[in-house]
Amino acid sequence: MKVIFNQEIIKEKDLLIGYNQKNYFSGDFVNVYCWVFQHRLIFWEDVYFQLMANMRKMRISIPMSYTPQMFENQIKLLCKENEIYKGCIKITVFRNLNTPSFIIEFLPYKDFFISAENKMEVYKDIIISPSLLSAISIFHPINLIADQYAKENQLQEVILLNGEKRISRSIFGNIFLVNNNVILSNPNSEGAFISCLKKNFLIFLRQKTEFIYKEECLSPFQTQSANEIFILSDQKGIIPINKIRKTTFNTEITHYLAKKFIGYALNA
């Protein structure tokens, strides 16, 4: 697999980060994710402006060359070099002494809807403290620790809580509960991710479906009474949850929404 490093195409195995770029290793970077379907970048304008906003929040300088056209051209070049036109692309920008560097790479996720069985539980050891930076895709140690906990317990995801013991988010995305024709999710003030996909998914729900969307603070106990639960992740797509402890959930509505949303995205 090939990646792009500062507008240069190289093989992934040949990507070397020098010690003078040590900020990369200290977690001094920001990420955004962009989905490609049928040779098209989905919601690219929103992805680009989120990258710029995240860089400002991290106080990473933005070079004049970091235009939407430059990044879009680089992504299309990467698609052509790898002969891949479907899946998730990750853009990472990290701080250097002067001009920042960036890496563009394909992630292994090609299908927007993860059809495998996904189990989830509440993770209580560490909480999310909502802040300016907790809502953006940067280095969060809790994600690594929670992901390891999930692997050790044969889980695919976990529910992360905030200081009020309410639902914040999952490791990879934002949590949605389906109750008949009502879909619930929590606000960013609870610790949810700022997400390009979520922004456009909510527009889709309100304009193209009969579902009623409500944004409210959520207790983890509400998951037990939901008809369906899914995670909307910028980097993994839609993850339907099949089981939390002994409670099992359907996935039919989630699957339906995923298919309709991709159709909406391609015509947006």
Buried (B, 14 or more C-beta within 10 A) or exposed (E): EBBBBEEEBBEEEEEEBEEEBEBBEEEBBBBBBBBBBEEEBBBBEBBBEBBBBBBEBBEBEEEEEBEBEBBBEBBBBBBEEBEBEBBBBBBBBBBBEEEBBBBBBBEEBEBBBBEEEBBBBBBEEEBBEBEEBBBBBBEBEBBEBBBEBBEEEEBBBBBBBBEEEBBBBBBBBBBBBBBEEEBBBBEBEBBBBBBBBBEBBBEBBEEBBEBEBEBEBBEBEBBEEBBBBBBBBBBBBBBBBBBBEEEEBBBEBBBEBBEBBBEBBEEE
